[in-house]
Amino acid sequence: MNDIFSVDELLSFAERSYRALDVPESSAKLLADTLVQADLWGHQSHGVMRTFWYGDRFVTGAMARDAAPEWVVDAGGLAVLDGKDGIGQVVTKIAMEDAIRRAKEHGIGAVSVRNSGHFGTAMYFTRMAAAADCIGFLSTNASPAMAPWGGREKTVGNNPWSIAAPAGRHAPMVLDIANTAVARGKLYLARQRGEPIPETWAMDLEGNPTSDPVAGIAGTILPMAGHKGYAISAMMDVLSGVLSGSGFGPMVNGPYQAEARSNVGHLAMVIDIAKCRPLADFNADMEHMIEGLKATPRADGVDEIYYPGELEIRADTEQRKSGVRLPQDTLVDLNTRAAALGVAPLG
């Protein structure tokens, strides 16, 4: 069975699957694009393997196919958007586009989002701000993945966040991280591949380090940088969940929980660079900054230094030419689920 697919093949498959689930065309296209783009960036944990994680939520009604997000606060540079349990990617695109609009008017724009869902890869949306000659920030909360520092019961989400900025002649500089040692999706990917995980990623139910992804999923993912990762994650929950009036902590449910409302909150914030200084000067300084990073003397065995976001751009460029290779377990699962919907398989 073929396991390497073009971008068009993957987009078509995901879009057809969602259309078979009665998702509106524009939303199906956006969902498909966010998943395939994650694969292209090399983040398969957030890629097409998640197609039916979202699909199951449509079937149960935990996520609304055609929700109509509602603006509940409009305060100039600041707004609050109620996602009405809609598709996280759709809600977040609305929020980021509006934050960009507000930034262009006021210099800075922020949209606090309640009652949304998992939006996939955060950098998909912060790069929208960079493309508009702005700096974009996006945070979200997530279902419990880690214990508070010193605990062994997961009550804190990995609560990822992203920052993106234009970089002159270079592709945007982008940070996109979860506050756990790894995103939980990487454990699911390791399980699909039948691979062990590093013992620095997760603890089992008894609080012991584990190399078994199944035990890690059942247990607790470790925070990045020890207590610092826990503290950052807690503050991202303040920005995303508490501020918006959405869920927080154990009230948030993940995309793999088919029957539970997400109860997720986000914060999208955008700064218009030109309101701070001439854009050309900013871009020139970004180019100079990147040149300095890449010119730093390298440690033994290091061939090149990359700036944040560069590896994803290189992976995207390469895989658009070579195609995306899917793990066999992922491919079997996708095709089995598609067959049940009458959707033509991959491969």
C-alpha positions in Angstrom: 0.0 0.0 0.0 1.3 3.4 -0.9 2.2 5.5 2.2 3.5 8.7 0.5 0.9 11.3 -0.6 0.9 14.6 -2.3 -0.6 17.7 -0.6 -3.6 17.6 -3.0 -4.3 14.0 -2.1 -4.3 14.6 1.6 -6.3 17.8 1.3 -8.9 16.1 -0.8 -9.2 13.1 1.5 -9.7 15.2 4.6 -12.1 17.6 3.0 -14.2 14.8 1.5 -14.3 13.0 4.9 -15.6 16.2 6.6 -18.1 16.9 3.8 -19.4 13.3 4.3 -20.0 14.3 7.9 -22.1 17.3 6.8 -19.4 19.9 7.7 -19.9 23.1 5.6 -17.6 23.4 2.7 -15.6 26.4 3.9 -15.1 24.8 7.3 -14.1 21.5 5.8 -11.5 23.2 3.6 -10.0 25.0 6.6 -9.9 21.9 8.8 -8.3 19.9 6.1 -5.7 22.7 5.4 -4.7 23.0 9.1 -4.2 19.3 9.4 -2.2 18.9 6.2 -0.1 22.0 6.9 0.9 20.4 10.3 2.1 17.4 8.5 4.0 19.5 6.0 5.7 21.3 8.9 6.8 18.0 10.3 4.3 17.9 13.2 2.5 14.7 12.4 1.1 14.6 15.9 -1.2 17.4 14.8 -1.7 16.3 11.2 -4.2 14.1 9.3 -4.0 11.4 11.9 -6.4 13.6 13.8 -9.0 13.7 11.0 -11.6 11.6 12.8 -10.8 12.8 16.2 -12.7 15.9 15.1 -15.0 13.8 13.0 -16.2 11.8 16.1 -17.0 15.1 17.8 -19.3 16.1 15.0 -21.1 12.8 15.3 -21.7 13.1 19.0 -22.6 16.8 18.9 -19.8 17.8 21.2 -18.6 20.2 18.5 -21.1 22.1 16.3 -20.6 21.8 12.5 -22.1 25.2 11.8 -21.9 27.3 15.0 -22.3 31.0 14.6 -19.7 32.6 16.9 -21.0 35.7 18.7 -19.2 38.9 19.7 -20.1 39.6 23.3 -17.7 42.5 24.0 -16.4 45.2 21.6 -14.1 47.6 23.4 -12.0 49.2 20.6 -8.7 47.3 20.7 -10.2 44.5 22.7 -13.0 42.1 22.1 -14.5 38.9 23.4 -15.8 36.2 21.1 -18.1 33.3 22.1 -17.3 30.4 19.9 -20.6 28.6 20.6 -18.9 25.2 20.8 -17.9 25.6 17.1 -14.9 24.2 15.3 -11.8 25.6 17.0 -10.0 26.3 13.7 -12.9 28.3 12.4 -13.4 30.3 15.6 -9.7 31.0 15.9 -9.4 32.2 12.3 -12.2 34.7 13.0 -10.5 35.8 16.2 -7.1 36.3 14.6 -8.5 38.1 11.5 -10.3 40.5 13.8 -7.3 41.0 16.1 -5.3 42.0 13.0 -8.0 44.4 12.0 -8.1 46.0 15.4 -4.3 46.2 15.5 -4.3 48.1 12.2 -6.7 50.6 13.7 -5.5 50.9 17.2 -1.9 49.7 17.0 -2.7 46.6 19.1 -5.7 44.3 19.0 -6.7 41.4 21.2 -9.6 39.0 21.1 -10.4 36.8 24.1 -12.3 33.6 23.0 -14.6 31.5 25.1 -16.4 28.2 24.3 -14.2 27.3 21.4 -12.4 24.0 20.6 -9.0 22.6 19.9 -7.6 24.6 16.9 -4.7 22.3 15.8 -1.4 24.0 15.3 -1.1 27.5 16.8 1.5 28.8 14.4 -1.1 28.3 11.5 -2.8 31.4 13.0 0.0 33.5 14.3 1.6 33.3 10.9 -1.5 35.1 9.6 -0.4 38.1 11.7 3.2 37.9 10.4 1.8 37.9 6.8 0.0 41.1 7.7 3.2 42.8 8.8 2.3 42.3 12.4 3.5 40.3 15.4 1.0 37.7 16.4 0.5 35.9 19.8 -1.9 33.1 20.4 -2.5 31.1 23.5 -5.0 28.3 24.4 -5.8 26.0 27.2 -6.1 22.3 26.9 -7.3 19.2 28.8 -5.2 18.1 31.8 -1.9 16.7 30.7 0.5 17.3 33.6 0.5 17.5 37.4 1.2 20.7 39.3 4.9 20.7 40.2 5.3 18.2 42.9 2.0 16.4 42.2 1.2 13.2 40.4 -2.3 13.8 39.2 -2.9 15.7 36.0 -4.9 18.8 36.5 -3.0 21.2 34.3 -3.1 21.4 30.5 -0.1 21.7 28.2 -1.7 25.0 27.3 0.4 25.9 24.1 1.2 29.3 22.8 2.8 30.8 19.7 4.4 34.0 18.6 5.2 34.9 15.0 6.9 37.9 13.5 7.9 38.8 9.9 11.6 38.5 9.2 12.3 40.5 6.1 13.6 38.4 3.3 13.4 35.3 5.5 10.3 33.3 6.3 8.7 34.5 9.6 10.3 33.7 12.9 7.9 31.5 14.8 7.6 30.0 18.2 5.0 27.3 18.8 5.3 25.3 21.9 3.4 23.3 24.5 4.5 23.6 28.1 4.9 19.9 28.6 8.1 18.2 27.6 6.3 17.2 24.4 2.8 17.7 23.0 0.6 14.8 24.0 0.0 14.1 20.3 3.5 12.8 20.1 2.7 10.0 22.5 -0.3 9.1 20.4 2.0 9.1 17.3 4.5 6.9 19.1 1.7 4.5 20.0 0.6 4.4 16.4 4.2 3.7 15.2 4.8 1.1 18.0 7.8 3.1 19.2 9.0 3.7 22.8 9.2 7.3 24.1 12.1 8.9 26.0 11.7 8.5 29.8 11.9 12.3 30.1 8.5 12.7 28.4 6.0 11.1 30.8 5.2 9.3 34.1 2.9 6.3 34.5 -0.1 6.2 36.9 2.3 5.5 39.8 4.4 8.5 39.1 7.3 6.6 37.6 9.2 7.6 34.4 8.0 5.5 31.5 9.1 4.6 28.0 5.7 3.2 27.1 3.5 5.7 25.3 0.3 3.9 26.4 1.4 4.2 30.1 2.3 7.8 29.5 -1.0 8.6 28.0 -2.8 7.1 30.9 -0.4 8.8 33.3 1.0 12.3 33.3 3.2 14.1 30.8 6.1 16.0 32.4 6.4 19.7 32.1 9.2 21.3 30.1 12.0 22.8 32.3 10.5 21.4 35.5 8.7 23.9 37.6 9.0 26.6 34.9 6.9 24.7 32.4 4.2 24.2 35.0 4.2 27.8 36.0 4.0 29.1 32.4 1.2 26.6 31.6 -0.8 27.9 34.6 -0.4 31.5 33.4 -1.5 30.5 29.9 -4.6 29.1 31.4 -5.2 32.5 33.1 -4.9 34.3 29.7 -6.9 31.7 27.8 -9.5 30.3 30.1 -10.0 32.4 33.1 -9.9 35.8 31.3 -12.3 34.7 28.6 -14.8 33.1 31.0 -14.3 29.7 29.4 -13.2 26.5 31.1 -9.9 26.1 32.8 -7.9 23.3 34.5 -9.9 20.0 34.6 -12.9 21.7 33.1 -11.3 21.5 29.6 -11.6 18.5 27.4 -9.4 17.4 24.5 -10.2 16.6 20.9 -9.8 12.9 21.4 -12.7 13.0 24.0 -15.5 12.5 21.5 -18.5 13.2 23.7 -17.3 16.1 25.8 -17.6 19.8 25.1 -14.2 21.3 24.7 -14.8 24.3 26.9 -11.6 25.7 25.5 -10.5 29.4 25.7 -7.9 31.3 23.6 -6.3 34.7 23.5 -5.3 36.2 20.1 -3.2 39.3 20.3 -1.6 41.3 17.5 0.7 44.3 17.3 1.0 46.4 14.2 4.7 46.9 13.7 4.4 50.0 11.7 2.7 51.8 14.6 5.9 51.2 16.6 8.6 51.9 14.0 9.0 51.8 10.2 8.4 48.3 8.9 11.5 48.4 6.7 13.7 49.1 9.7 12.1 46.3 11.7 12.6 43.8 8.9 16.2 44.9 8.4 16.9 44.3 12.1 15.2 40.9 12.0 17.5 40.0 9.1 20.5 41.1 11.1 19.3 39.2 14.1 18.9 36.0 12.1 22.3 36.4 10.5 23.8 36.8 14.0 22.1 33.7 15.3 23.2 31.6 12.4 26.7 32.9 12.5 27.2 31.9 16.1 30.2 29.4 16.5 28.7 25.9 16.5 29.2 23.1 19.0 30.9 19.9 17.9 28.7 17.9 15.6 26.4 20.8 14.7 26.2 21.5 11.0 23.9 24.5 11.1 22.1 26.8 13.5 18.4 27.4 12.8 16.2 30.3 13.8 12.8 29.6 15.3 10.4 28.4 12.6 13.1 27.7 10.0 13.0 23.9 10.3 9.3 23.9 9.7 9.7 26.0 6.5 12.4 23.7 5.2 10.2 20.6 5.9 7.3 22.3 4.2 9.4 23.0 1.1 10.8 19.5 0.9 7.5 17.6 1.5 5.6 19.7 -1.0 8.0 18.2 -3.5 8.5 14.7 -2.1 5.1 14.1 -0.6 4.1 13.2 3.0 4.8 9.8 4.4 2.1 8.5 6.8 2.7 5.7 9.3 0.9 2.5 8.2 -1.2 2.3 11.4 -2.4 5.9 10.7 -3.2 5.0 7.1 -5.2 1.9 8.0 -7.1 3.8 10.6 -7.9 6.7 8.3 -9.0 4.4 5.5 -11.1 2.2 7.8 -13.0 5.2 9.1 -13.4 6.7 5.6 -14.8 3.5 4.2 -17.6 3.6 6.8 -18.5 7.0 5.4 -18.3 5.9 1.8 -15.2 8.1 1.2 -12.6 6.9 -1.3 -9.4 5.7 0.6 -5.9 7.1 0.5 -3.4 4.9 -1.4 
